[in-house]
Amino acid sequence: MGSDVNLQREGDVNTSDSRMNWLKQLNEASLRKIDEDERIFLKQSMSTPCLNSIVDAEGCYLTDVNGKQYLDFHGNSAHQVGYKNPYVVEAIAKQLNELPFIPRRYTSDIVVKAAEKLVNRTISKDYKVLFTPSGSAAVGLAMKIARKATGRHKVISMWESFHGAGLDTISAGGEYVFKKDMGPMLPGMVKVMPYNGYRHFFGNAHSLEIAERSLDYLEYTIQHEGEIGAILLEPIRATDTHIPPVEYFIRLREICDTYGILLIFDEVPTALLRSGRFYVHQRYGIEPDILVLGKGLGGGMIPQAAVLAKSKYDVAGEVSLGHYTHEKPALGSAAICATIDYIDDFALEKNCSVQSQFISGQLQHLYEKYDCIGDIRIAGLLISIELVTNRKTKHKHHQLAEKLLYYCLENGLSFKVSGGNCITWHPPLTVNEEQIKFALNCLDEGLAIST
């Protein structure tokens, strides 16, 4: 029973009654495409059967086979600069005509330029780069660097975390739905509780006390487990937007330095300004030893990820750490450069701040209006609205979250449900006030009808 509950943690799983009802209301054109997809692709949780078939993705919008548009506040966290961004399209087209592929053992100006752009955005500018074709591969590479640099293979990671779908990264990740029936995990993976300012074990404790107690347990684990080489975590958890206080990271950095442990930040879904800062950890004034990037790095078009490691950990010259076919990615590098240029040229940092403040105020009004909203957590344009049956008990309102998801989809708004009861919005950084008002109105109407 417990395992089944854990498999249903996400509210948009493809096996729920709500998903089946959604499929029933689709027309023949959509159903035909979904059937074709199901016949040719392996089934997997949260993917098959698909929600619908689309024919276009541009700006903030998806268009399905029937011409219906959806304002997309999900985007797999990859559409920071919007879909079909003109800068990225032009850069990729230009790169295709000039130099579409760089064989391993060679380099080119474009890959050096892309790496320098990423390093120059850090606080210290003291990093070296390796590119990988996926975020999951990048996390695995980060753990390999930590092993080589420290001589220790154990990694502390967090329950409920997600770091990718590879066997190494599901070993580090903390979600059961990715591990079910997979057999033994990678040895040396140690789990501790993540920071959670809303659902924790410490009564009515303040956020600082929660942070201290969480880190007390982490340090206790280090002392009694021994031989820890790295701590891996999302500085702000992407799925349900848990935001530790600055003090948490100051002490975490101190703990790592005290015990000679490398600190790895997985910012795959949250970097590139989603949190309001180019890199999430810049909100806290510290730096990780290793930084993992992905998703939006490819401008919403190219699968692209990267690992940035402090220069002093460039210690594996005799080992093929990331021996990938696309380790010097011409198209991905062009996308990286264009994405960063667009962020700068169109002042997306300012827009992120303005829209974040606007949405925060509007969601506060909804909090006061609906008792089923238990908590609202916002960092830049990382947004989660946690739904509960009762604010005092904090019991998760899974059914309401699913109802709202499909109500909003019917009315042209797409987003993710996280943790089974959290409405999670990751709009593009290009989003405007009118689009946010549309999303808020859709949510408001759905809550009014469903509660």
Backbone torsions as a table, in degrees:
resi	resn	phi	psi	omega
1	MET	NA	-49.0	-179.8
2	GLY	-60.1	-38.7	179.4
3	SER	-63.5	-40.9	179.0
4	ASP	-61.0	-41.5	178.5
5	VAL	-60.2	-44.6	-179.0
6	ASN	-66.1	-29.4	177.6
7	LEU	-72.8	-18.2	-178.0
8	GLN	-102.4	19.3	-173.7
9	ARG	-61.5	-34.0	178.1
10	GLU	-86.4	139.6	-174.8
11	GLY	-78.6	-10.9	-179.8
12	ASP	-112.2	38.3	175.3
13	VAL	-66.1	150.6	-172.4
14	ASN	-82.9	1.0	-177.4
15	THR	-106.5	0.5	-175.0
16	SER	-77.3	160.8	175.9
17	ASP	-60.5	-36.9	-179.9
18	SER	-63.3	-39.7	178.0
19	ARG	-64.9	-41.6	179.7
20	MET	-63.5	-40.8	178.3
21	ASN	-66.4	-36.2	177.1
22	TRP	-61.8	-44.4	-179.1
23	LEU	-63.7	-36.4	-177.9
24	LYS	-62.9	-29.6	-176.6
25	GLN	-89.0	-5.2	176.9
26	LEU	-73.2	153.6	-179.4
27	ASN	-86.0	179.2	-172.4
28	GLU	-61.8	-39.0	-178.5
29	ALA	-61.4	-44.9	179.3
30	SER	-66.9	-46.3	-177.0
31	LEU	-63.5	-36.5	179.0
32	ARG	-62.4	-43.6	179.6
33	LYS	-66.8	-39.6	179.1
34	ILE	-65.3	-40.0	177.6
35	ASP	-63.5	-41.4	178.0
36	GLU	-62.1	-40.9	178.4
37	ASP	-62.6	-44.9	-175.6
38	GLU	-67.5	-30.4	-179.7
39	ARG	-71.2	-32.2	-171.8
40	ILE	-101.2	-25.3	-177.3
41	PHE	-103.3	147.0	172.8
42	LEU	-62.2	139.5	178.1
43	LYS	-74.5	147.1	172.7
44	GLN	-155.8	153.5	-178.1
45	SER	-58.4	142.9	176.0
46	MET	70.1	5.9	-178.6
47	SER	-130.2	-41.3	-172.4
48	THR	-122.4	124.4	2.2
49	PRO	-72.9	152.1	179.9
50	CYS	-70.1	164.9	176.2
51	LEU	-69.1	-42.1	-174.3
52	ASN	-171.1	178.5	174.7
53	SER	-115.3	131.5	-178.2
54	ILE	-112.7	157.6	180.0
55	VAL	-119.2	-10.7	-179.4
56	ASP	-156.6	152.3	173.2
57	ALA	-143.5	115.7	-175.9
58	GLU	-146.4	133.7	-179.6
59	GLY	61.7	-120.7	178.9
60	CYS	-98.0	5.1	-166.3
61	TYR	-121.1	146.8	167.9
62	LEU	-108.0	147.4	175.7
63	THR	-125.1	125.3	-177.6
64	ASP	-87.1	179.9	-174.1
65	VAL	-64.4	-15.5	179.5
66	ASN	-99.4	3.4	179.4
67	GLY	89.2	1.5	179.0
68	LYS	-76.8	136.2	179.7
69	GLN	-99.7	145.8	175.9
70	TYR	-126.4	126.7	170.6
71	LEU	-72.2	118.6	-169.8
72	ASP	-100.3	104.1	175.0
73	PHE	-100.6	26.4	177.5
74	HIS	-120.1	-77.9	173.0
75	GLY	61.4	18.6	-175.3
76	ASN	51.1	25.6	179.7
77	SER	58.0	28.1	-176.5
78	ALA	-114.0	-2.5	-171.6
79	HIS	-111.1	48.6	178.9
80	GLN	-55.1	-40.7	-178.8
81	VAL	-101.0	17.8	178.3
82	GLY	82.8	160.6	177.0
83	TYR	-74.9	150.0	176.2
84	LYS	51.1	40.9	-179.4
85	ASN	-60.5	129.1	-174.3
86	PRO	-62.3	-35.1	177.3
87	TYR	-61.9	-46.1	-176.0
88	VAL	-69.9	-42.0	178.2
89	VAL	-58.0	-48.7	-178.2
90	GLU	-63.5	-41.9	-177.9
91	ALA	-65.6	-41.4	180.0
92	ILE	-68.2	-42.8	178.5
93	ALA	-60.1	-43.5	179.3
94	LYS	-63.1	-42.4	-179.1
95	GLN	-68.2	-36.3	177.1
96	LEU	-59.4	-40.0	-178.3
97	ASN	-76.7	-28.5	-175.4
98	GLU	-93.1	-51.5	-175.5
99	LEU	-158.9	89.8	-173.1
100	PRO	-78.4	-22.9	-175.1
101	PHE	-146.1	137.7	177.7
102	ILE	-117.1	108.8	179.5
103	PRO	-60.8	149.6	177.0
104	ARG	-56.9	147.2	-176.2
105	ARG	89.4	-5.5	177.6
106	TYR	-118.5	164.6	176.9
107	THR	-134.9	178.7	178.4
108	SER	-162.0	162.2	-178.0
109	ASP	-55.8	-39.5	-172.4
110	ILE	-64.8	-36.9	-178.7
111	VAL	-74.4	-36.3	176.7
112	VAL	-65.3	-42.2	179.0
113	LYS	-61.2	-43.8	-179.6
114	ALA	-64.1	-44.2	179.4
115	ALA	-62.8	-42.8	179.3
116	GLU	-63.2	-38.2	178.7
117	LYS	-61.5	-39.6	179.4
118	LEU	-69.3	-43.9	-180.0
119	VAL	-66.4	-40.2	-177.1
120	ASN	-67.9	-13.5	176.3
121	ARG	-87.4	-8.4	179.2
122	THR	-78.5	165.7	179.8
123	ILE	-67.7	-49.5	-173.6
124	SER	-88.7	-22.2	-173.5
125	LYS	58.7	27.7	-177.4
126	ASP	-113.8	59.7	-179.7
127	TYR	-133.6	156.7	168.2
128	LYS	-119.9	159.9	-166.2
129	VAL	-123.2	146.0	162.0
130	LEU	-132.7	136.4	176.8
131	PHE	-94.7	147.8	174.8
132	THR	-136.1	163.2	-178.4
133	PRO	-82.7	-5.5	-179.7
134	SER	-155.6	157.8	177.2
135	GLY	-63.7	-39.2	178.3
136	SER	-60.1	-45.1	177.7
137	ALA	-62.7	-35.8	-180.0
138	ALA	-67.0	-40.0	177.7
139	VAL	-64.7	-43.6	177.2
140	GLY	-59.6	-40.6	178.0
141	LEU	-64.3	-40.7	178.3
142	ALA	-60.1	-41.6	179.0
143	MET	-67.4	-33.2	177.0
144	LYS	-66.5	-42.1	177.7
145	ILE	-60.9	-42.7	-179.9
146	ALA	-62.5	-41.4	177.6
147	ARG	-60.6	-47.1	-177.5
148	LYS	-65.5	-40.9	-175.6
149	ALA	-72.6	-33.8	-174.5
150	THR	-104.2	-21.2	-174.6
151	GLY	76.2	10.7	-178.7
152	ARG	-124.3	138.3	-172.7
153	HIS	-99.9	-10.7	-175.5
154	LYS	-77.8	141.9	-179.3
155	VAL	-130.6	130.5	171.3
156	ILE	-93.1	126.8	174.9
157	SER	-132.7	-177.4	-169.9
158	MET	-111.0	140.6	168.4
159	TRP	-59.3	147.3	178.5
160	GLU	75.7	-0.5	-177.9
161	SER	-81.2	162.6	172.7
162	PHE	-133.0	129.3	-179.4
163	HIS	-129.8	7.6	-179.9
164	GLY	132.6	171.2	-172.9
165	ALA	-106.5	2.7	175.8
166	GLY	-72.4	162.5	-177.8
167	LEU	-61.3	-36.2	177.6
168	ASP	-68.9	-40.1	-175.3
169	THR	-81.2	-26.4	172.1
170	ILE	-73.1	-23.7	174.3
171	SER	-66.3	-38.6	178.4
172	ALA	-79.7	-31.2	-177.9
173	GLY	-70.4	164.1	-173.5
174	GLY	-119.2	24.6	-179.4
175	GLU	-112.9	126.5	-174.1
176	TYR	-65.4	-32.8	-175.3
177	VAL	-58.7	-23.5	179.4
178	PHE	-90.7	-13.5	-174.7
179	LYS	-105.5	-14.8	-174.0
180	LYS	-54.0	127.2	176.6
181	ASP	65.4	16.1	-176.9
182	MET	-92.3	-5.3	177.8
183	GLY	77.0	-160.7	-175.5
184	PRO	-59.6	137.3	176.8
185	MET	-89.3	173.3	177.2
186	LEU	-58.9	130.5	-179.5
187	PRO	-66.9	153.9	175.4
188	GLY	87.8	6.3	178.7
189	MET	-88.9	118.9	-176.3
190	VAL	-117.1	129.4	-177.3
191	LYS	-105.4	141.2	171.0
192	VAL	-131.5	168.4	-179.9
193	MET	-70.6	139.9	175.3
194	PRO	-79.1	165.8	170.2
195	TYR	-69.0	132.0	176.6
196	ASN	-145.9	106.2	-176.2
197	GLY	-77.4	-9.0	-178.0
198	TYR	-109.8	-43.6	179.0
199	ARG	-117.1	103.7	-177.8
200	HIS	-145.0	-174.5	-174.2
201	PHE	-109.0	16.4	-168.2
202	PHE	-116.9	32.0	175.9
203	GLY	63.1	-130.8	-177.9
204	ASN	-96.6	32.2	-175.6
205	ALA	-64.2	147.6	175.1
206	HIS	-72.8	159.2	-177.6
207	SER	-56.0	-36.3	179.5
208	LEU	-67.8	-38.4	177.8
209	GLU	-68.2	-40.0	177.1
210	ILE	-60.2	-44.0	179.0
211	ALA	-61.2	-45.7	-178.9
212	GLU	-62.7	-45.2	-177.8
213	ARG	-68.5	-37.8	176.8
214	SER	-61.1	-43.2	-179.2
215	LEU	-74.7	-29.3	172.9
216	ASP	-57.8	-45.2	-179.8
217	TYR	-67.6	-39.4	177.5
218	LEU	-61.0	-44.8	-179.6
219	GLU	-67.2	-37.1	175.5
220	TYR	-59.1	-43.4	179.2
221	THR	-62.4	-43.6	177.9
222	ILE	-58.1	-46.3	-176.3
223	GLN	-65.4	-37.1	-174.3
224	HIS	-95.9	-22.4	176.8
225	GLU	-82.1	-45.2	-179.6
226	GLY	72.4	159.9	173.4
227	GLU	58.6	35.1	177.0
228	ILE	-82.6	127.2	179.5
229	GLY	-96.9	-28.7	-175.2
230	ALA	-153.4	153.6	168.7
231	ILE	-116.2	126.0	-176.5
232	LEU	-117.1	125.7	177.3
233	LEU	-158.2	162.4	169.9
234	GLU	-87.9	119.8	-178.1
235	PRO	-59.6	-38.5	165.3
236	ILE	-122.9	122.4	-177.8
237	ARG	-67.0	125.0	-172.2
238	ALA	-70.1	-39.4	-170.5
239	THR	-66.4	-48.0	-178.3
240	ASP	-126.9	20.3	164.7
241	THR	54.4	60.2	172.8
242	HIS	-93.2	129.0	-167.7
243	ILE	-121.2	96.5	178.7
244	PRO	-65.3	155.3	175.6
245	PRO	-73.3	164.2	-179.6
246	VAL	-54.5	-39.8	-176.5
247	GLU	-59.2	-32.0	178.5
248	TYR	-59.2	-45.8	-175.3
249	PHE	-77.4	-31.6	176.4
250	ILE	-61.9	-46.2	-179.9
251	ARG	-71.2	-38.1	178.6
252	LEU	-58.7	-43.6	177.9
253	ARG	-61.9	-40.7	179.1
254	GLU	-65.0	-40.4	178.7
255	ILE	-61.9	-45.8	180.0
256	CYS	-61.6	-42.8	179.7
257	ASP	-65.8	-38.5	-178.8
258	THR	-64.2	-41.4	-174.5
259	TYR	-99.7	5.3	178.9
260	GLY	65.9	37.6	-177.9
261	ILE	-105.8	137.8	177.5
262	LEU	-82.3	137.0	178.6
263	LEU	-99.0	118.1	179.8
264	ILE	-110.0	123.1	175.3
265	PHE	-104.5	123.9	173.4
266	ASP	-92.8	102.8	178.3
267	GLU	-112.3	27.5	-177.0
268	VAL	-52.7	-51.3	-178.3
269	PRO	-91.5	-7.5	-167.6
270	THR	-115.4	-13.0	-178.9
271	ALA	-76.8	-172.0	-178.1
272	LEU	59.1	46.5	168.6
273	LEU	82.2	-2.6	-178.8
274	ARG	-58.5	-34.0	-178.4
275	SER	-86.3	-1.1	-175.3
276	GLY	102.3	-16.6	174.0
277	ARG	-122.7	153.8	-175.6
278	PHE	-56.3	-49.7	171.2
279	TYR	-111.3	140.1	-174.9
280	VAL	-58.0	-43.3	-173.9
281	HIS	-64.9	-15.9	177.5
282	GLN	-67.0	-18.7	173.4
283	ARG	-64.8	-21.4	-171.4
284	TYR	-113.3	-1.6	174.0
285	GLY	71.4	17.4	175.4
286	ILE	-123.2	169.8	175.1
287	GLU	-126.6	144.5	172.0
288	PRO	-80.1	164.6	172.9
289	ASP	-74.8	-34.6	179.3
290	ILE	-135.2	133.2	-179.5
291	LEU	-119.2	130.8	-179.3
292	VAL	-111.8	129.5	-177.6
293	LEU	-126.7	157.8	177.6
294	GLY	-176.2	-152.2	177.4
295	LYS	47.1	-98.6	-176.2
296	GLY	-61.9	-11.5	-179.6
297	LEU	-58.2	-31.2	-179.0
298	GLY	-91.8	16.9	175.6
299	GLY	65.9	22.7	-178.7
300	GLY	73.9	15.4	-177.2
301	MET	-131.8	-44.0	-173.9
302	ILE	-107.7	130.9	173.4
303	PRO	-66.1	112.4	-173.9
304	GLN	-149.3	135.6	177.0
305	ALA	-141.6	170.1	-177.9
306	ALA	-155.3	153.0	172.3
307	VAL	-119.2	128.1	173.6
308	LEU	-111.8	119.5	179.4
309	ALA	-118.5	140.9	176.3
310	LYS	-51.3	141.7	-173.9
311	SER	-55.0	-33.2	-177.3
312	LYS	-69.0	-12.9	178.2
313	TYR	-98.3	17.7	171.5
314	ASP	-82.7	74.8	-168.6
315	VAL	-126.9	15.4	-173.8
316	ALA	-123.3	39.6	-176.7
317	GLY	-60.4	-20.7	-178.5
318	GLU	-97.6	3.0	-177.9
319	VAL	-118.0	139.4	174.7
320	SER	-83.5	87.7	-175.0
321	LEU	-68.4	-49.0	-177.2
322	GLY	-132.5	69.5	-172.3
323	HIS	-83.6	66.1	-174.8
324	TYR	-96.1	149.1	176.2
325	THR	-56.4	-37.7	-178.7
326	HIS	-106.9	43.3	-178.0
327	GLU	-72.9	-19.7	171.9
328	LYS	-121.2	79.5	-167.8
329	PRO	-81.4	111.9	-178.6
330	ALA	-65.0	-52.5	-177.3
331	LEU	-68.6	-41.2	178.4
332	GLY	-63.0	-38.8	179.3
333	SER	-67.0	-39.0	176.1
334	ALA	-62.2	-39.9	178.7
335	ALA	-65.5	-41.1	178.3
336	ILE	-59.2	-50.9	-177.9
337	CYS	-60.8	-43.6	-178.4
338	ALA	-67.2	-39.0	179.4
339	THR	-61.9	-47.5	-179.1
340	ILE	-66.5	-40.2	177.7
341	ASP	-61.6	-41.4	-179.1
342	TYR	-66.4	-41.5	176.8
343	ILE	-55.5	-42.7	-178.9
344	ASP	-73.5	-48.4	-173.8
345	ASP	-65.3	-30.1	-177.3
346	PHE	-107.6	17.3	173.0
347	ALA	48.4	49.8	-176.9
348	LEU	-71.1	-22.6	175.3
349	GLU	-63.6	-43.4	178.3
350	LYS	-65.5	-43.4	-179.9
351	ASN	-62.4	-39.7	177.9
352	CYS	-59.3	-44.3	-179.9
353	SER	-65.1	-45.4	-178.7
354	VAL	-63.6	-48.1	-177.3
355	GLN	-70.5	-32.4	177.4
356	SER	-63.7	-44.4	178.7
357	GLN	-64.4	-40.4	-180.0
358	PHE	-64.1	-48.4	-177.3
359	ILE	-67.6	-32.5	177.7
360	SER	-62.6	-45.6	178.7
361	GLY	-64.6	-41.1	-178.9
362	GLN	-68.9	-38.5	178.4
363	LEU	-68.6	-29.0	175.8
364	GLN	-63.4	-37.7	176.1
365	HIS	-62.6	-41.1	178.5
366	LEU	-67.6	-34.8	176.8
367	TYR	-61.1	-42.1	179.5
368	GLU	-71.2	-23.8	-176.7
369	LYS	-87.1	-34.2	-173.8
370	TYR	-123.2	118.4	179.3
371	ASP	-68.5	-16.9	-179.6
372	CYS	-75.0	-10.8	173.8
373	ILE	-85.8	109.9	-177.3
374	GLY	-86.4	-33.9	-176.4
375	ASP	-158.8	149.2	175.1
376	ILE	-127.4	126.9	-177.4
377	ARG	-127.6	124.3	-175.1
378	ILE	-136.6	131.0	169.2
379	ALA	-135.9	105.9	-174.6
380	GLY	63.2	-120.4	175.9
381	LEU	-112.2	31.5	165.0
382	LEU	-99.4	113.8	-168.0
383	ILE	-134.3	128.5	173.0
384	SER	-133.1	136.0	177.7
385	ILE	-118.2	108.9	-174.7
386	GLU	-90.0	126.6	-176.6
387	LEU	-102.2	134.7	-176.8
388	VAL	-134.2	157.9	174.8
389	THR	-79.5	-24.4	-177.4
390	ASN	-156.3	128.5	-176.9
391	ARG	-66.6	-27.8	-178.4
392	LYS	-75.5	-46.4	-178.8
393	THR	-82.5	-23.4	-178.4
394	LYS	63.1	22.9	178.1
395	HIS	-62.4	133.1	-176.0
396	LYS	-67.5	136.4	-180.0
397	HIS	-103.2	76.7	-177.5
398	HIS	-62.6	-44.4	-175.8
399	GLN	-61.5	-41.7	179.7
400	LEU	-64.8	-40.8	179.8
401	ALA	-59.5	-43.5	178.9
402	GLU	-67.4	-41.8	177.8
403	LYS	-57.9	-44.8	-179.1
404	LEU	-65.7	-39.4	179.2
405	LEU	-57.6	-50.8	-174.9
406	TYR	-76.7	-28.3	172.7
407	TYR	-63.1	-46.0	-178.4
408	CYS	-67.5	-38.9	176.3
409	LEU	-59.9	-43.7	178.1
410	GLU	-59.8	-28.2	-177.3
411	ASN	-103.6	11.7	170.0
412	GLY	95.0	23.5	177.2
413	LEU	-128.0	126.1	179.4
414	SER	-112.1	136.0	175.8
415	PHE	-156.7	-179.0	-178.9
416	LYS	-108.9	143.3	168.6
417	VAL	-101.8	126.1	-176.6
418	SER	-117.4	147.9	177.9
419	GLY	62.6	11.4	179.4
420	GLY	86.2	-21.1	-174.6
421	ASN	-142.9	9.9	-178.3
422	CYS	-109.6	123.1	170.7
423	ILE	-77.5	113.6	-176.9
424	THR	-112.5	123.7	179.7
425	TRP	-114.4	125.7	171.0
426	HIS	-124.9	73.8	-179.6
427	PRO	-69.5	157.9	173.6
428	PRO	-60.9	155.9	178.3
429	LEU	-69.3	-11.4	179.2
430	THR	-87.0	-2.2	-174.5
431	VAL	-59.7	145.6	179.3
432	ASN	-115.1	173.5	-174.9
433	GLU	-63.2	-37.7	179.7
434	GLU	-61.7	-41.8	179.6
435	GLN	-68.2	-38.4	177.4
436	ILE	-65.6	-40.5	177.2
437	LYS	-60.5	-39.6	177.3
438	PHE	-60.4	-46.4	-179.5
439	ALA	-63.9	-43.7	179.8
440	LEU	-64.1	-40.9	178.9
441	ASN	-64.6	-40.0	177.9
442	CYS	-62.6	-44.5	178.1
443	LEU	-64.3	-44.1	179.2
444	ASP	-59.0	-47.8	180.0
445	GLU	-63.6	-40.4	179.2
446	GLY	-64.8	-40.1	177.4
447	LEU	-66.2	-40.7	-180.0
448	ALA	-62.5	-38.7	-178.9
449	ILE	-76.7	-34.9	-169.7
450	SER	-93.1	-10.7	-176.4
451	THR	-117.4	NA	NA
